[in-house]
Amino acid sequence: MLTKDKVKELIDHMPETFSVDDLVDKVILLQKIENGEKEIEDGEGIDWEDMKKEMDLWLK
């Protein structure tokens, strides 16, 4: 879950002027990263070796 502080920090690192679309994109990306980190903490992530095997299949 995002916090106000994280969103404020995100805004602080953006240029002085930006579009709402840019902000929404950054917030969505931040949320996806946080979700991925939580999945890894919960042991739900994909093992690196398994991921390499998946990528080999995709790239054939």
C-alpha positions in Angstrom: 0.0 0.0 0.0 1.3 3.4 -0.9 1.7 6.1 1.8 1.3 9.8 1.5 5.0 10.2 2.3 6.0 8.0 -0.7 3.7 9.9 -3.0 5.0 13.2 -1.7 8.6 12.0 -2.3 7.7 10.9 -5.8 6.2 14.3 -6.5 9.3 16.0 -5.0 11.5 14.2 -7.6 9.4 15.2 -10.6 10.1 18.3 -12.7 8.6 21.6 -11.7 5.8 21.1 -14.3 4.4 17.7 -15.3 1.1 16.3 -16.6 -1.4 14.4 -14.6 -0.8 11.5 -16.9 2.9 11.5 -16.0 2.0 11.5 -12.3 -0.5 8.7 -12.7 2.1 6.6 -14.6 4.7 7.1 -11.9 2.2 6.3 -9.1 1.2 3.1 -11.0 4.8 2.1 -11.5 5.6 2.7 -7.8 2.6 0.6 -6.8 3.7 -2.2 -9.1 7.2 -2.2 -7.6 5.8 -2.3 -4.1 3.5 -5.2 -5.0 6.4 -7.1 -6.5 8.6 -6.5 -3.4 5.7 -7.7 -1.2 5.3 -10.9 -3.3 9.1 -11.6 -3.0 8.9 -11.1 0.8 5.9 -13.5 0.9 7.8 -16.1 -1.1 5.5 -15.7 -4.1 8.2 -14.5 -6.5 9.6 -16.5 -9.4 13.1 -18.0 -8.8 15.7 -16.5 -11.1 16.6 -19.8 -12.7 13.0 -20.5 -13.4 12.6 -17.1 -14.9 15.6 -17.6 -17.2 14.0 -20.9 -18.4 10.7 -19.0 -19.1 12.6 -16.3 -21.0 14.4 -18.9 -23.1 11.0 -20.3 -24.1 9.6 -16.9 -24.9 12.5 -15.9 -27.0 12.5 -19.0 -29.3 
